[in-house]
Amino acid sequence: MKRAYLSNSVLEKLPYHLRDFILKQPYDEYTAQNQAVWRYVMRKNMDYLRNVAHESYIPGLAKAGISVEEIPRMEGMNRILKEIGWAAVSVDGFIPPNAFMEFQAYNTLVIAADIRTIDHIEYTPAPDIIHEAAGHAPIIANPEYAEYLRRFGEIGSKAISSAKDFELYEAIRHLSIIKEDPATEPKEIREAEEQIKIISSNMGPASEMAGIRNMHWWTVEYGLIGTLQNPKIYGAGLLSSIGESKWCMGDKVKKIPYSIDAAKVEFDITKPQPQLFVTPDFAQLSFVLEEYANSMALRNGGLKGVQKLIESKNVGTIELSTGIQISGNFTRVIEDDRSRPIYIQTTGPTALAYKNKELIGHDKKHHIDGFGSPVGKLKGINLAIENMSPTDLEAYGIYEGRKTRLLFEGGVLVEGEIITGKRNLQGKIILISFRNCRVSYKEEVLFNPEWGVYDMVVGENIISAFSGIADPNAFGQQFEIPKEKTHKLSYSLEEKALFELYQQVRQMRKSKYIDGNTLQKIFGQLKENYPNDWLLALEIYELIKPGQKTDFRTEVKSYLEQFYHVDSVKNLVQDGIRLIDESLN
């Protein structure tokens, strides 16, 4: 199958289930107006951000292969990004949070293929190439921040979601898609926004992913760095938003020292943020991340970890003290009177692994209907099974070919004939297989002999529980590709004719040959047929050098000044004229 991307050494390390999200960048679908939108936003941002962005931003643009003049190509970015150990791929809008995080863990930026429309030039709730490429990419040139981003992805991709989290993600994705489609009726947008409010107000207890999502928003997307009195911008959402990058520096936006408390602060993607968090340096970001990770089931496991996976209704993994891992949909855990898990159970395809490598013969086809196993020590024996020597194992009847009766502390009873066992590199037994086996707890039968071979994992306790698969390449797809796709805009003949005018102006700029007569004809057509389009007039104004065609230059500027009376674009036009005049003086 032909790839949708040009690979490099970084992308070759991506697990297969992530590659399904990658699209071929639709570069030929970008219109000349799209290119003008990119130029306008980048020029304005460069002018403003050079004084308020983190010092890595301006040099980072070049290091990431991003120019002011045109929308970047993924191939070009990757040729340059690989020098700092990163890569970029094109995707369709918002992708599931765990997948997004996992891309980061593999040093890969996901960049939305689309670009905002001229109507949303200052800010868009949808991910777009301006936000992803010009916002995220430049700061990763800073090694300390790049490591934070990678580590955040590594930890964040293991965060356990709730069932409501995915519902919220789908609602946000839907809103972002319809908001960027000019054909969407206002009523539909209002209904989508209301739906997000309803879901947000009924989320229940915050999941691990909710905390990760909040921390990501207040750092990677909307983070400030430095002092509360004089912060600089490093968050991609601010770096890519003309409006919010100015708004956020004002007194109306409260500045708060960044701490783990940010994990509890929700956000609204449809509005400017009323407060922002300021980190003194990038090291503080990593410190807080590790503090949060210490609270996650990833590092604590136990009964609560399994319960989180059950509540999530998503595929997850638990790891036992021997290092063996069980990946699947966890549906049940039996606990003892001391709130310790004594039996775990999955439903549906399940795989066993050790150190993130699937055990041969224990893939999801072998355990297609689920998996269950006791956890803990044997009753009356202080030595855990994994710590028993060969002599101990033989003494307690845990030996190949023997019929044995294993009663666990929690009350689970395993009776059967041992076929074989598997050991880890340290010699500890991690898996025992039985024939003619019966597993029971009190009066309940958990496994019948007629069901076939019974595989029992070995481990005194559950040391970790996390979202996702231990060995995803062997297991296969674990994220559902979004069914609702970003709307591909269709253009009228009138709009296509406008884009052709943009293209003619763009070609003059690129060739550096300015045909004044043609430029005047284009301007005439613009005035007559597209009286609401201000951006092309700016592009024309930029090409008329002071002292040349003075009357024409004055005419174009006067035309632009008419937009000073249109509140929605007044500041955009004023800033555009100022930037052009300053660049020519």
ABEGO torsion letter per residue (X at the ends): XBBABBBBAAAAABBAAAAAABBBBBAAABBAAAAAAAAAAAAAAAAAAAAABBAAAAAAAAAAGBBAABBBBAAAAAAAAAAAGBBBBBBBEBBBAAAAAAAAAAGBBBBBABBBBAAAAABBABBBAAAAAAAAAAAAABAAAAAAAAAAAAAAAABBBBAAAAAAAAAAAAAAAAAABAABBAAAAAAAAAAAAAAAAAAEBBBAAAAAAAAAAAAAAABBBEBAABBBBABAAAAABAAAAAAAABAABBBBBBBAAAAABBBBAABBBABBBBBABAAAAAAAAAAAAAABAAAAEEAAAAAAAAAAGBBBBBBBAAGBBBBEBBABBBBBAAGBBABBBBBEBBBBBBGGBBBBGABAAABAAEBBBBBEBBBGBABBAAABBAAAAAAAGBBBGBBBBBBBAAGBBBBEBBABBBBBAAGBBABBBBBGBBBBBEABBABBAAAEBBBBBBEABBABBBBEBABAAAAEBABBBBABBBBBBBBBAAAAAAAAAAAAAAAAAAAGBBBAAAAAAAAAAAAAABAABAAAAAAAAAABBBGBGAAAAAAAAAAAAAAAABAAAAAAAAAAAAAAAAAAX
